Amino acid sequence: LSESFRGHQIAFLGDSTLYHLNRWIHTLLLATDSSTLSNLSSMDLSAANTILRPVEENLDFHITKTIISADGTFIRFTGIVGVGGLCNFGTHWRRIRMYPPKVLVANFGLHWLHFTGQGWNAEVCDVMRWIKYEEWLEETLRAAEKVGAETLLFKTTNLICAEKYDGEYAQGNKLYMARDKDTLDSCFNDVRGSIPAEVEDDRIWSYCYNGTFNEIGAAHLNQRLVEFVMARRNTTKLKVGIFNDHDIESCSYTGELDGRHYHALNLVRIRLLGNVLKCFL
């Protein structure tokens, strides 16, 4: 923990999947005594969570909570938590410039997925963010360069366990997984009528088929992310990589009616992030 995070300047830009990870890092670095920290490595995951979760829940926190300590440690989150999308990142780039990081960890994905007509109708800007996902990745890379970051890690979109859904989401998942013609036609017509005319029809069909709020949608974005990083990692002075916590997530660790957050695995995710950072720093 100390080797990976102490003395480093790290900014998290993302949704709730990075927000909660950031909270747990703060808990470990600020609100946990040294004797407890030293004992964590000998505990199983359940025992460690039992000790740390009450501390995390009672920690005074707000959306852009920042660690700044005398040893040079700086850790900050900016982004969006809860329902809704994000179209303009200007505010978040300004927040990041206030405390320029050496490491930027970035992720958006869940908010740009959909069950159009079946309980999750994305805003127009979210549809466009999905369609132009690579442009957001490029925007993030260029912003990291401008603030003087040395390392950029893109976090994967979380595993989505649709079997945890109920109600409209469960029905939406069933119809989209079955490639129900009426559902897909309705999706296309709804999206075609709301986004700019210059967007090609095949990109809208791809959104309706591959942008769904289930594992098809998550896997599709993650594949596009891999392709982008492979294409750009040797064309910039930044060290560019992927923080792939998707592949250590399991449906047994997410709750009913959720299916996309893995609070019980936060310690495992932090260890993975620490190991990835040690490879880059």
N, C-alpha and C positions, 0 to 999 in steps of 0.2 A: 504494500500500500504506500509506504513512504517513498520507495524508489520510483514508483509510477506517477505519483501525484504531487508529492511535496516538492516545492521549489519550482514548479512548472506553471505556466500561464495557459489556461485551457478555457475555451468558450464552447458551450453547447448551444446549438441552434436547432430547434425542432419542435416536436409535438409532445404529448404526454409520455410517450415511451422513453424520451430522453429526460423529461422533467423529473420523473420519479427516480431515474437512475442518478441524476444530479442530487436529489434530496438524500439518497442513501450515502452518496459520497460525502456530502456535508455532515451527515450523522456520524460517519466513521471518523472524519478528520476533526470535527469540532465538539461533538457531544458524547463521545465515548472515551472512557478513561483507559489509560495505557494497559492496565491489568486485564481488562475485558478484551481489548484488541489482541493482546498476546495469547489469549486463550481461544480465540476464534478458530485458529488453524487446527486445533485438536477436536473441534466440535463437528457434529454432522450439520447439514444445512438446516434442518428443522429446529435444532437447539439454538443455533446462531440467530435464526430469524426470530425466535421467541424472545431472545434477549434484546435484539436491536429494534424490532418493530415498534414497541411502546415508546422508545426514545425518539424514533423518527416521527411518529404521529404527534408527539408533544413538542417537537422542535419548532420554534417560531420561524415561520417561513413565508416568503412571498415570491411572486412569479419570477423576479429577477434577482433573487438572493445571490450574494457574491461573497466568496471567501477571499479576503486579502490579508495576508499575514507577513510577519517580519522576515520570514525565511524566503520570501519571494513567491509564495504560493498564491495563485489567482485562479478561481474557478467560478464561472458565471453561466447561467442559463438565460436564454431569451427565446421566445417562441409563443406557441398557442397551446392552451390546455382546455379540453372540453369540446363541446359541439361547435362546429363552424369550420370554415376554411380560411385560407390565407392567400391573398392575391398580391399585395404590395409588401415587399420585404424591406422597404426603405427605413422604417423605424428600427427594425432589427439590425440592419447594417450600421445605423448610427449608434445604437447601443454597443455594438461590438467595437466600433472605432473609439469609443470612450475609454475602453480598456483593451488595447490591442493584444490579442493572444498570440502565443507561439504555436498553439495547437487549436484547430477548429474541428469540432465533431458535429456533423450536420445530418439531419434526416427530416424528410416529410414524405408521406406516402399514404398513410391511412386516411387522411382527410381528403385525398384526391380520388378515392374509390367511390363506388356507387352501387345501389340497387334501384336504378331509375324506375319509377312507377310502383315500387314495391318497398317503400319505407325509408329510402335514403336517396333523395334527389339532390345531386350536387349543384352548387351555384355555378353560374357560367364560368367564373374565373377559375374554379376548381377543375372543371372539365378541360379548360385550356391549359392549366398547369399539367394535367395528366398527358394531354396530347403533345405538349411541348416540354415534356419532362427533362429531356436532355438540355434544353435551354436553361432550365432552373439549375441543373448540375453545373453547367458552364458559368452561369451567373454567380454561383457560390464559389467556384474555383477562382474566378477573377476577383471577387470580393476578398477572398482569403489572401490573394497576392497583394492587393492594394493595402491591406492593414499590416502587411509584413509578417504574416504567419509563415512558419516553416513546414508545418505538417497539416494536411487536410485529410480527415477520415470521414467517409460517408457511411453512416449506419444503415444497415438493411431495414426494409419494412418488416415489421414483426410477423411471425407465423400467425395465421388467422385460423382458428378452430371453429368452423361454422356449426359444428354439432352442438356447440354451447348456445346457439341462438334459439329464440322462441318468438312467437308471434309473427309480425311482419317480416323481420329479418330472416326467420326460418323459412317462411314461404317464398321470400325473394330469392334466397339461396337455392331453394328447390327448383324454382322456375328457371333461373339463369344457369344452373348446373345442367338442367335437362335441355338447354338450348331451345326453350319454348319459343316458337316462332312469333306468336302474338306479343310476348314480352319483349323480344328483341326488336321487332318492328316498331313497337311503341317507343322503346328507348331511342331508336334511330330518329324517329319523327320528332320526338320531344327535343332531342339535342340539336338536330338539323335546324329546327325552327328558332333556336335561341343563340347560336354561336355564329361568328362571322362567316359570310358566304364563301370566302376563299379557302376555308378548311375543306379538304377533300373528303368525299363520302367514305372512302375506305378507312380513313383515320377515325371517323365516327363509328363505323362498324367495329373497328378494333377496340375502341373505347367500350362499346356495349358488350362485346364478347370478353375482353381481357382486362377491363378495368373494374371488375366486380369486387364487392366487399367480402371476399373470401380468399382462400389460398391461391386460387387462379390469379386474382389481382395482385396479391403480394409477390408471388413468384415471377409474374410478368415484369413488375417494376424492378425487382432485384436483378433479373437478367439484363434489363436495359442498363442498370447501374454498373454491373460488371463490365459490359461492353464499353460503356463510357470511360470507366477507369482504365481499362486496358488500352484504349485509344489515346488517352491524354496523359498517362502517368510519366511518359518519357518526353513530353513536349513542354514541360513547365519546370521551373526551379523548385516548386513545391514537392515535398514528399506526399504523394497521393495514395491512399489505400482504402480498404473497406473494413469496417468494424462489423463483422458478420455474427451478430447475436441471434439472428433468425434460426440458425442451424443448431443451436443448443436449447431452443425452446421446445416445450412439450405440452400437449393439450391437458395433461394431468396437473399442470401447474397454473392453469387459468380458470377463473370462476364461471359458473353458470351465468348466462345472459351477457357475458363479457366476450371471452374467446380471443382476446388480442393483447391483454396486459398480463405480465408475468412477475408480479411483485415478489412471489416466493423465490424467484430466481435472481433477484437483484444482486445478491452477493456474488453469485456465479458470473453474472454479466459484468460486474465491476472487476472481478479477477481477469476475465477475458480481455476487457478493455485495457487493464493494466499491462497485461502481457503484450498486447498489440502495440501499446505506446512504447514499451521498452524496446521493441524492434525498430521503432522509428526515431526515438529521441537519442 
